[in-house]
Amino acid sequence: MKLGIIIGATREGRSTDRAATWVAEAAKKSGFDVKMLDLRDYDMPMFNEPASPQYNPDRAPEGAVKQWLEAVGDMDAFIIVTPEYNRSIPGVLKNAIDFIAYEFERKPIGIVAHGSSNGAQAVSHLRGILPGVLAVTVPRTVFLPVARHAFDEDGVLNEELAANPYGPIGALDAMLGDLTAYTTALNTIRQ
Ligand SMILES: Cc1cc2nc3c(=O)[nH]c(=O)nc-3n(C[C@H](O)[C@H](O)[C@H](O)COP(=O)(O)O)c2cc1C
């Protein structure tokens, strides 16, 4: 099961990559073949195509957009790791989603969010956005405080959060359980 972990923030000094490192370690232990999809590696323009990608059979993506679509298309499942910016997701993440045509279709996506209010509104917006690109979000979610405080630079969760029996470790474990089941089920219906 090929799992793409999307790092949904690109700003200088970001901390979303710390949370993504933590997610990747747990996902590998759950048996996923993990590939990091860091939006910094896909330097795409603002979406500017003449038609919605799902209604544009003549589309011929090039450059970073082509690389992004090929990388995403190769995956069976995703975890999007995102901060909350201004009560939503970062523009760079929304822009990357806007380029997708059918590469997410019938694939499961787990969400890991962080922020001053634990990313609640970023999660709510993503759950509204992702059906537009035909993806299926799994029910369980991981809500984290600001990643710069929750993790060290190597993506190690701080002791207080790690010791909380109702904290992020259990939440991530439960979400990975959902993702395993949904990946198996959706791989079957995509065949
Ligand atoms: C432009 C901007 C807007 C933000 N808006 C919110 C917000 O609306 N709600 C919230 O809970 N946190 C907000 N935050 C805090 C971030 O979610 C938090 O600092 C997060 O850890 C930043 O991730 P990053 O370091 O990867 O950019 C905002 C941060 C930035 C930079």
The ligand as a Tripos MOL2 file, in Angstrom:
@<TRIPOS>MOLECULE
LIG
   31    33     1     0     0
SMALL
NO_CHARGES

@<TRIPOS>ATOM
      1 C1         -0.6640   33.1350    8.0520 C.3       1 LIG1
      2 C2         -1.0190   32.3600    9.2930 C.ar      1 LIG1
      3 C3         -2.3370   32.3060    9.6960 C.ar      1 LIG1
      4 C4         -2.7040   31.5610   10.8160 C.ar      1 LIG1
      5 N1         -4.0200   31.4620   11.1370 N.ar      1 LIG1
      6 C5         -4.4050   30.6170   12.1140 C.ar      1 LIG1
      7 C6         -5.7770   30.4040   12.3620 C.ar      1 LIG1
      8 O1         -6.6460   30.9780   11.7380 O.2       1 LIG1
      9 N2         -6.1220   29.5220   13.3370 N.ar      1 LIG1
     10 C7         -5.1730   28.8580   14.0760 C.ar      1 LIG1
     11 O2         -5.5510   28.0580   14.9260 O.2       1 LIG1
     12 N3         -3.8620   29.0380   13.8550 N.ar      1 LIG1
     13 C8         -3.4520   29.8970   12.8950 C.ar      1 LIG1
     14 N4         -2.1190   30.0860   12.6370 N.ar      1 LIG1
     15 C9         -1.1380   29.3540   13.4480 C.3       1 LIG1
     16 C10        -0.6260   28.1490   12.6910 C.3       1 LIG1
     17 O3         -1.6600   27.2210   12.4150 O.3       1 LIG1
     18 C11         0.4490   27.4170   13.5020 C.3       1 LIG1
     19 O4          1.4470   28.3070   13.9090 O.3       1 LIG1
     20 C12         1.0300   26.2960   12.6880 C.3       1 LIG1
     21 O5          1.8170   25.4970   13.5320 O.3       1 LIG1
     22 C13         1.8780   26.8580   11.5440 C.3       1 LIG1
     23 O6          2.3960   25.8250   10.7490 O.3       1 LIG1
     24 P1          3.7360   26.0740    9.9180 P.3       1 LIG1
     25 O7          4.8060   26.4190   10.9510 O.co2     1 LIG1
     26 O8          4.0790   24.8210    9.2220 O.co2     1 LIG1
     27 O9          3.4730   27.2250    9.0180 O.co2     1 LIG1
     28 C14        -1.7180   30.8660   11.5550 C.ar      1 LIG1
     29 C15        -0.3750   30.9640   11.1570 C.ar      1 LIG1
     30 C16        -0.0280   31.6760   10.0290 C.ar      1 LIG1
     31 C17         1.4100   31.7070    9.5770 C.3       1 LIG1
@<TRIPOS>BOND
     1     1     2 1
     2     2     3 ar
     3     2    30 ar
     4     3     4 ar
     5     4     5 ar
     6     4    28 ar
     7     5     6 ar
     8     6     7 ar
     9     6    13 1
    10     7     8 2
    11     7     9 ar
    12     9    10 ar
    13    10    11 2
    14    10    12 ar
    15    12    13 ar
    16    13    14 ar
    17    14    15 1
    18    14    28 ar
    19    15    16 1
    20    16    17 1
    21    16    18 1
    22    18    19 1
    23    18    20 1
    24    20    21 1
    25    20    22 1
    26    22    23 1
    27    23    24 1
    28    24    25 2
    29    24    26 1
    30    24    27 1
    31    28    29 ar
    32    29    30 ar
    33    30    31 1
@<TRIPOS>SUBSTRUCTURE
     1 LIG1         1 GROUP 0 **** ****
